[in-house]
Each structure stands twice: as C-alpha cells, then as structure tokens.
C-alpha cells in the first residue's frame, strides 16, 4: 500500500504537491518535538523555544487542512477513483502527524507546573533517555517511509512499543516517589505526552508494514507476517 502511495506522489501535480506537504508536516513536527524537549528539560522556561513550537503548530495545522482540501479535490474527479485507498491512507497518516504536533505543544506546556529546574535523579535520567530515543526514531521516519524499509520499520515499531512501556514505568515510579505535587505533575505529564508522541510515530511506521485496514495495529504475529511477505 505504501509503495503505491509513494509512486502516486511521484506521478506529478497535484499529487506530488500532496507528498511535499506531507513531508513538510513530518519535518515540522520533528522539529517541534525537539524544541519541546528543550523546553521541558531546560533549567528554566525558554519563552522563545516555546513560541517556536506554537508557530510551527500553526503551520502544521494549515498543511493538514491544505492536504485534506487537495485530497477532496482529487477524488472529485471520476477518473481518480482508483486512488481512494491511497488517499484514505494519506488522510490517516496526516492526522497522526498533526497529533504529534499537538502533543509536542502540550509537552512544552508541562513545565508550567514546575517552572524551576526538574530534579537530576534516576527518574529524570530515564525520561531523558526516552526522549532521545523517541527523537532518534522520529528522525528515521522520512527514510523508512521513502524506501518502504519493512525490516527497519518493524525494528522501530518494536523499539517504540518498548518506549511506551517505559513511559508507563516512569508514571509508576513517580507514584512511589517523594516528589512534591508540582514536580510529580510535571514529570507524569511529560511521560504521558512522550508516550502519545511515540504512539503516533508507531502509527506512521505501521503504514510501512500493514495494509490499510490494519493501520495502527502491530502485534508480533502480524509484524512477523509482514516481514515474510516482503
């Protein structure tokens, strides 16, 4: 499914423009995630970095609306009805990317509950590791998507599922910690927003290995089958 979508993107205008806009969305939301992490882990709130996150979110939302409009216009042509499955795939992926932008914005706001520096302890060390691994996986999306690299997509999906479990683990550790209310709130919110970012990255990666009706669904049986069929 993804290979066909990519071949359609390369077919020329206006489909190529849809692909370009989707690529811009991925780039913007990756930058938003990195910027939001900078805000979240900084010693003090960085107003300029947060403003950059907000401005990028506006661009992402505009691109989402533009792609939706392009898809509707494209499908209004009777000759393009064969593109329906691929346009449905694109609409699903666009929504996942837009949600990443929303959660990056939320992450940058989590420090409002703890304006001073977050503690330097084992829990926050784990959070920094999780953040770095999520950003690293996100950085690979464009290449994995472009090449339809099933094997790497499956590896990243498995790593991403582990990251979401680690985020849950952080929440449990905070519940057993001696954090004050503001620290606990900020750390738990950060863990939950990182989990949601990771989950939507997983959804995008699932498009490389899953058919349209199984997007966002990636248990081990289906991952193994996807690789066998590659």
C-alpha positions as CSV (number, residue, x, y, z in Angstrom):
1,X,0.0,0.0,0.0
2,X,2.7,2.5,1.0
3,X,4.8,1.8,-2.1
4,X,1.8,2.5,-4.3
5,X,1.1,5.7,-2.4
6,X,4.7,6.9,-2.9
7,X,4.5,6.1,-6.6
8,X,1.4,8.2,-6.9
9,X,3.1,11.1,-5.1
10,X,5.8,10.9,-7.8
11,X,3.3,10.9,-10.6
12,X,3.2,14.7,-10.9
13,X,0.9,17.6,-9.9
14,X,-1.2,17.8,-7.8
15,X,-0.4,14.5,-6.2
16,X,3.3,15.4,-5.9
17,X,2.3,18.6,-4.0
18,X,0.4,16.4,-1.5
19,X,3.5,14.4,-0.9
20,X,5.6,17.5,-0.5
21,X,3.2,18.9,2.0
22,X,3.1,15.7,4.0
23,X,6.9,15.7,4.1
24,X,6.8,19.3,5.4
25,X,4.4,18.2,8.2
26,X,6.8,15.4,9.3
27,X,9.8,17.8,9.3
28,X,7.9,20.5,11.3
29,X,6.6,18.1,13.9
30,X,10.0,16.5,14.3
31,X,11.5,20.0,15.0
32,X,8.6,20.7,17.3
33,X,9.3,17.6,19.3
34,X,13.0,18.5,19.7
35,X,12.1,22.1,20.6
36,X,9.5,20.9,23.1
37,X,12.1,18.6,24.8
38,X,14.5,21.5,25.0
39,X,11.8,23.5,26.9
40,X,10.8,20.5,29.1
41,X,14.3,19.6,30.2
42,X,15.8,23.2,30.4
43,X,16.9,24.7,33.7
44,X,14.4,27.5,33.2
45,X,11.5,28.1,30.9
46,X,12.6,29.2,27.4
47,X,9.9,31.5,26.0
48,X,11.5,31.8,22.6
49,X,11.6,28.0,22.2
50,X,8.0,27.6,23.3
51,X,7.0,30.4,20.8
52,X,8.7,28.4,18.0
53,X,6.7,25.3,18.9
54,X,3.5,27.3,18.8
55,X,4.3,28.9,15.4
56,X,5.2,25.5,13.9
57,X,2.0,24.1,15.2
58,X,0.0,26.7,13.2
59,X,1.9,25.7,10.1
60,X,1.2,22.0,10.7
61,X,-2.5,22.7,11.1
62,X,-2.6,24.7,7.9
63,X,-0.8,22.0,6.0
64,X,-3.2,19.4,7.3
65,X,-6.2,21.4,6.1
66,X,-4.5,22.0,2.7
67,X,-3.8,18.3,2.2
68,X,-7.4,17.5,3.1
69,X,-8.6,20.0,0.5
70,X,-6.3,18.6,-2.1
71,X,-7.5,15.0,-1.4
72,X,-11.1,16.1,-1.8
73,X,-10.5,17.9,-5.0
74,X,-8.5,15.0,-6.4
75,X,-11.2,12.5,-5.5
76,X,-13.9,14.6,-7.1
77,X,-12.6,13.6,-10.4
78,X,-14.2,10.4,-11.6
79,X,-11.0,9.3,-13.3
80,X,-9.2,9.2,-10.0
81,X,-11.5,6.8,-8.1
82,X,-8.7,4.2,-8.1
83,X,-6.7,6.5,-5.8
84,X,-9.3,6.2,-3.0
85,X,-7.4,3.6,-0.8
86,X,-4.2,5.7,-1.1
87,X,-6.0,8.9,-0.2
88,X,-7.5,7.2,2.8
89,X,-4.0,6.1,3.9
90,X,-2.7,9.7,3.4
91,X,-5.6,11.1,5.5
92,X,-4.9,8.7,8.3
93,X,-1.2,9.5,8.3
94,X,-1.7,13.2,8.1
95,X,-3.9,13.0,11.3
96,X,-1.2,11.1,13.1
97,X,1.4,13.7,12.2
98,X,-0.9,16.5,13.3
99,X,-1.5,14.9,16.6
100,X,2.3,14.7,17.2
101,X,2.4,18.4,16.8
102,X,-0.4,18.8,19.4
103,X,1.4,16.6,21.9
104,X,4.7,18.4,21.3
105,X,2.9,21.6,22.2
106,X,1.4,20.0,25.3
107,X,4.9,18.8,26.3
108,X,6.3,22.3,26.1
109,X,3.5,23.4,28.4
110,X,4.1,20.7,31.1
111,X,6.8,22.8,32.7
112,X,4.2,25.4,33.7
113,X,3.5,23.2,36.7
114,X,7.2,23.2,37.7
115,X,8.9,26.4,36.5
116,X,12.2,25.7,38.2
117,X,14.6,23.0,37.1
118,X,13.4,19.5,37.3
119,X,15.3,17.2,39.6
120,X,18.5,15.4,38.4
121,X,17.7,11.9,39.5
122,X,17.2,8.4,38.1
123,X,13.7,9.1,37.0
124,X,14.6,12.1,35.0
125,X,17.6,10.3,33.6
126,X,15.2,7.7,32.3
127,X,13.0,10.4,30.9
128,X,15.9,11.9,29.0
129,X,16.8,8.5,27.5
130,X,13.2,8.0,26.4
131,X,13.1,11.5,24.8
132,X,16.3,10.9,23.0
133,X,15.2,7.5,21.6
134,X,11.8,8.9,20.5
135,X,13.6,11.7,18.7
136,X,16.0,9.2,17.1
137,X,13.2,7.0,15.8
138,X,11.3,10.0,14.6
139,X,14.3,11.2,12.7
140,X,14.3,7.9,10.7
141,X,10.7,8.1,9.6
142,X,11.4,10.0,6.4
143,X,14.0,7.5,5.2
144,X,12.0,4.4,6.3
145,X,8.9,5.9,4.7
146,X,10.6,6.8,1.4
147,X,12.3,3.5,1.0
148,X,9.4,1.3,2.4
149,X,12.0,-0.4,4.5
150,X,9.9,-3.1,6.2
151,X,12.7,-4.6,8.2
152,X,13.7,-1.3,9.8
153,X,10.1,-0.2,10.3
154,X,9.5,-3.4,12.3
155,X,12.6,-2.8,14.4
156,X,11.5,0.7,15.1
157,X,8.0,-0.4,15.9
158,X,9.3,-2.9,18.5
159,X,11.6,-0.3,20.0
160,X,8.7,2.2,20.1
161,X,6.4,-0.2,21.9
162,X,9.1,-0.7,24.5
163,X,9.4,3.1,24.8
164,X,5.7,3.4,25.5
165,X,6.0,0.8,28.2
166,X,8.9,2.7,29.7
167,X,6.8,5.8,29.8
168,X,4.2,3.9,31.8
169,X,7.0,2.7,34.1
170,X,8.0,6.3,34.8
171,X,4.5,7.1,35.9
172,X,4.6,4.2,38.3
173,X,7.9,5.3,39.7
174,X,6.7,8.8,40.3
175,X,3.7,7.4,42.2
176,X,6.1,5.7,44.6
177,X,8.5,8.7,44.8
178,X,8.7,11.5,47.3
179,X,8.2,14.2,44.7
180,X,6.2,17.3,45.7
181,X,2.9,17.8,43.9
182,X,4.3,20.2,41.2
183,X,7.3,18.0,40.4
184,X,5.1,14.9,40.2
185,X,2.6,16.6,38.0
186,X,5.2,17.9,35.5
187,X,7.0,14.6,35.3
188,X,3.9,12.5,34.9
189,X,2.5,14.9,32.2
190,X,5.8,14.7,30.4
191,X,5.8,10.9,30.5
192,X,2.3,10.8,29.1
193,X,2.9,13.2,26.3
194,X,6.1,11.4,25.3
195,X,4.1,8.2,25.2
196,X,1.5,9.7,22.9
197,X,4.2,11.1,20.6
198,X,5.8,7.7,20.5
199,X,2.4,6.0,19.8
200,X,1.7,8.3,16.8
201,X,5.2,7.7,15.4
202,X,4.3,4.0,15.7
203,X,1.1,4.6,13.8
204,X,3.0,6.2,10.9
205,X,5.6,3.4,10.9
206,X,2.7,0.8,10.8
207,X,1.8,2.1,7.3
208,X,5.1,0.6,6.0
209,X,4.2,-2.9,7.1
210,X,0.5,-3.1,7.4
211,X,-2.4,-3.0,4.9
212,X,-4.8,0.0,5.2
213,X,-7.4,-1.8,7.3
214,X,-4.8,-2.8,9.9
215,X,-3.1,0.6,10.3
216,X,-2.1,1.3,14.0
217,X,-2.3,-2.5,14.7
218,X,1.1,-4.2,15.2
219,X,1.2,-7.3,17.3
220,X,4.1,-9.7,16.9
221,X,2.2,-12.1,14.7
222,X,1.3,-9.5,12.1
223,X,4.8,-8.0,12.2
224,X,6.4,-11.3,11.5
225,X,3.9,-12.0,8.7
226,X,4.7,-8.6,7.2
227,X,8.4,-9.4,7.0
228,X,7.7,-12.8,5.5
229,X,5.7,-11.2,2.7
230,X,8.3,-8.6,1.9
